[in-house]
Amino acid sequence: MKSRGVDMRKKAASQLDIPVARSSLARLWRELFLGLILEPALDFYTNRRSTGREDLAGVKGPVILVANHRSHIDTPVILAALPRRLRRRTVVGAAADYFYKNKLVALLVSFIFNAVPLERKGGGMDKNATDHVDKLLDKGWSLLLYPEGTRSRTGGPGRVRRGAAVLAERHNIPIVPIRVSGTRAAMPPGRFWPKRIQGLLFSRRHNVEISFGKPIAPSEDPGAIAESLARFFTSSENDSSKNGASKNGGGRFARVRLRSGAGRK
């Protein structure tokens, strides 16, 4: 088993990709798993609120979804808040050196979250390193990225890398910024499973907010895009007063899936 792990670490990110996880049957299974298993789990540990979903009404894929990163539950929380029409055609960039060094873990994240491996060294956006992602974007798949490269260990913002902006410019597609707050308290780095807030008599859920920003047009200046994203991630979180904010409703797989005209906001 150890030798297999070494072999996987030596492979390029594109060689670690598991395309069958994007098959029609796998997508159907994933929607059922997210709706029937992950959603109840998220509901038990988090009280989710999404804002800015009206900015997604006119968004048609492919797009690059770019979020700050605080916890391993960021991904299911974001996927839950996305309209089904975007979620079902979204792949999630996952660190190849972390999630794909073990074959079982690689299979799990690929089938549950529709993950694709990405290199973190050198920004990971060299054309040769992203060939498999480029092909997916060309086929109409959207991509969820965490440009900070890793989860924050302090709770503060990390350096926003330019990779997402490079990909957006390369494919001439917009970037949708996403700010997530509250997930680190629910499941901080180093913890395997979320936790509730312990009270004197009862425990309660963590408040989690997912804020969608207005789409950003691609630019030949990736540095400017990175700075814009950094400002969005660190801006004051006053979106809760926006019209259209929804408490858990914007973050429920079942409600999005069962609503008539599910392809709409």
C-alpha positions in Angstrom: 0.0 0.0 0.0 2.9 2.3 0.8 4.4 1.8 -2.6 1.1 2.7 -4.3 1.0 5.9 -2.3 4.5 6.8 -3.5 3.5 6.0 -7.1 0.5 8.2 -6.9 2.5 11.1 -5.5 4.9 10.8 -8.5 2.0 11.2 -11.0 1.1 14.5 -12.6 -2.3 15.9 -11.5 -3.9 15.1 -14.8 -2.9 11.4 -14.4 -4.7 11.3 -11.0 -8.0 12.5 -12.4 -11.0 10.1 -12.2 -13.3 10.9 -15.2 -15.9 8.3 -14.3 -16.8 10.4 -11.3 -18.4 12.8 -13.9 -20.5 10.2 -15.6 -24.3 10.6 -15.7 -24.8 7.8 -13.2 -22.2 9.2 -10.9 -23.8 12.7 -11.1 -27.2 11.2 -10.2 -25.7 9.3 -7.3 -23.9 12.4 -6.1 -27.1 14.5 -6.1 -28.9 11.9 -4.0 -26.0 11.5 -1.6 -25.7 15.3 -1.1 -29.4 15.7 -0.6 -30.1 12.7 1.6 -26.9 12.3 3.6 -24.8 15.5 3.6 -27.7 18.0 3.9 -29.1 16.5 7.1 -25.5 16.4 8.5 -25.0 20.0 7.6 -28.3 21.0 9.1 -27.4 19.3 12.4 -24.2 21.3 12.8 -24.8 24.5 10.9 -27.4 27.2 10.6 -26.7 28.3 7.0 -27.6 31.6 5.4 -26.8 32.6 1.8 -26.8 36.1 0.3 -26.2 37.4 -3.2 -27.9 34.4 -4.9 -29.7 36.9 -7.1 -26.4 37.7 -8.7 -26.3 34.1 -10.0 -29.7 34.4 -11.8 -28.2 35.4 -15.1 -25.0 33.3 -14.8 -24.6 30.5 -17.2 -21.7 28.1 -17.1 -18.9 27.7 -17.4 -17.7 30.0 -14.7 -14.9 29.9 -12.1 -16.2 29.9 -8.6 -13.6 31.4 -6.2 -13.9 31.1 -2.5 -11.9 31.8 0.7 -11.0 28.6 2.6 -11.4 28.0 6.3 -12.6 24.4 6.7 -13.1 21.1 5.0 -16.8 21.7 5.1 -16.5 24.8 2.9 -17.0 22.6 -0.1 -20.3 20.9 0.8 -21.6 24.2 2.2 -20.9 26.0 -1.0 -22.2 23.2 -3.2 -25.4 23.2 -1.1 -25.9 27.0 -1.7 -25.4 26.8 -5.5 -28.4 26.5 -7.8 -28.7 22.9 -9.1 -28.1 24.0 -12.7 -24.6 25.2 -11.7 -23.8 22.5 -9.1 -24.5 19.5 -11.3 -21.9 20.8 -13.8 -19.3 22.0 -11.3 -16.0 20.3 -10.5 -14.0 21.1 -7.4 -10.3 21.8 -7.5 -8.6 19.6 -4.9 -4.9 19.6 -3.8 -3.3 16.6 -5.6 -0.6 16.3 -2.8 -3.2 16.1 -0.1 -6.3 14.4 -1.5 -4.8 12.2 -4.2 -1.8 10.6 -2.4 -4.2 7.8 -1.2 -6.3 6.0 -3.8 -9.3 5.5 -1.4 -9.4 9.2 -0.4 -9.1 10.2 -4.1 -12.1 8.0 -5.0 -14.2 9.4 -2.1 -13.6 13.1 -2.9 -14.0 12.5 -6.6 -17.3 10.8 -6.3 -18.8 12.7 -3.4 -17.7 16.3 -4.4 -16.8 15.8 -8.0 -13.2 16.8 -7.2 -10.4 17.1 -9.8 -6.7 17.1 -8.8 -4.7 20.3 -9.0 -1.0 21.0 -8.3 -0.3 23.5 -5.6 3.4 24.0 -6.3 4.3 27.1 -8.3 0.6 28.1 -8.4 -0.3 25.0 -10.3 -1.7 26.8 -13.3 1.0 25.9 -15.9 -0.7 24.8 -19.1 0.7 21.3 -18.8 -0.4 21.0 -15.2 -4.0 22.1 -16.0 -4.6 20.3 -19.3 -7.4 18.1 -17.8 -9.1 21.2 -16.2 -8.8 23.2 -19.4 -10.6 20.4 -21.3 -13.4 20.4 -18.7 -13.8 24.2 -18.9 -13.9 23.9 -22.7 -16.7 21.3 -22.4 -18.8 23.6 -20.3 -17.9 22.5 -16.7 -17.6 25.2 -14.0 -14.7 25.0 -11.5 -14.7 25.8 -7.8 -11.2 27.0 -6.6 -9.7 28.1 -3.3 -7.0 30.6 -4.4 -5.4 30.8 -1.0 -4.2 27.2 -1.7 -4.9 25.8 1.8 -7.2 26.3 4.8 -6.4 29.2 7.1 -4.8 28.1 10.3 -5.4 31.4 12.1 -8.8 32.3 10.8 -7.4 35.3 8.9 -7.1 35.7 5.2 -4.3 34.1 3.2 -2.5 35.3 0.1 -4.8 35.1 -2.9 -2.9 33.4 -5.8 -3.5 34.4 -9.4 -4.3 30.9 -10.8 -8.1 31.5 -11.0 -7.6 34.8 -12.9 -5.2 33.1 -15.3 -7.7 30.3 -16.1 -10.5 32.8 -16.5 -8.5 34.9 -19.0 -7.3 31.8 -20.8 -10.9 30.6 -21.4 -12.6 34.0 -21.4 -15.1 33.1 -18.7 -16.2 35.1 -15.6 -15.2 34.6 -12.0 -17.9 34.4 -9.3 -16.4 35.4 -5.8 -17.7 33.5 -2.8 -17.1 34.4 0.8 -17.7 31.8 3.5 -17.8 32.6 7.2 -18.4 30.4 10.3 -17.2 27.1 9.0 -13.8 27.2 10.8 -15.6 27.3 14.2 -17.7 24.3 13.1 -14.8 22.2 11.8 -11.4 23.8 12.3 -8.2 22.4 10.7 -7.1 19.2 12.3 -10.6 18.1 13.1 -12.1 15.1 11.3 -15.8 15.8 11.9 -17.9 19.0 12.6 -18.9 19.9 16.2 -21.8 21.8 17.7 -21.6 24.6 20.2 -21.8 23.2 23.7 -24.0 25.0 26.1 -24.8 24.5 29.8 -27.8 22.3 29.1 -28.0 22.0 25.3 -25.8 22.3 22.2 -26.6 24.5 19.3 -25.6 25.0 15.7 -22.9 27.3 14.3 -24.0 30.2 12.2 -22.5 29.9 8.7 -22.9 32.5 5.9 -22.2 32.1 2.2 -22.0 35.4 0.3 -22.0 35.4 -3.5 -20.5 38.5 -5.2 -21.2 39.9 -8.6 -19.4 38.1 -11.5 -16.0 39.5 -12.4 -15.1 39.7 -16.1 -11.8 38.1 -17.1 -8.8 40.4 -17.4 -5.3 40.3 -18.8 -4.2 41.6 -15.4 -4.4 38.6 -13.0 -2.9 40.7 -10.2 -5.8 43.1 -10.3 -8.3 40.2 -10.2 -6.5 38.7 -7.2 -6.6 42.0 -5.4 -10.3 42.4 -6.1 -10.9 38.9 -4.7 -8.8 39.6 -1.6 -10.9 42.7 -0.9 -14.1 40.7 -1.3 -12.9 38.0 1.1 -12.0 40.5 3.8 -14.9 43.0 3.3 -17.2 43.6 6.2 -19.9 40.9 6.2 -23.0 43.0 6.1 -24.7 41.0 3.4 -27.2 39.7 5.9 -29.3 42.8 5.4 -29.5 42.4 1.6 -32.8 41.6 0.1 -33.0 37.9 -1.0 -30.9 36.6 1.9 -32.2 33.1 2.8 -31.7 31.2 6.0 -30.8 27.6 5.2 -33.2 27.8 2.2 -30.4 28.9 -0.1 -28.2 26.1 1.2 -30.5 23.1 0.9 -29.9 20.5 -1.7 -33.4 19.0 -1.5 -35.2 22.3 -1.9 -33.2 23.3 -4.9 -33.6 19.9 -6.5 -37.3 19.5 -6.0 -38.4 23.1 -6.8 -40.2 23.4 -10.1 -37.9 25.0 -12.7 -34.9 23.8 -10.8 -32.6 25.4 -13.4 -33.6 28.8 -12.2 -32.7 30.7 -9.1 
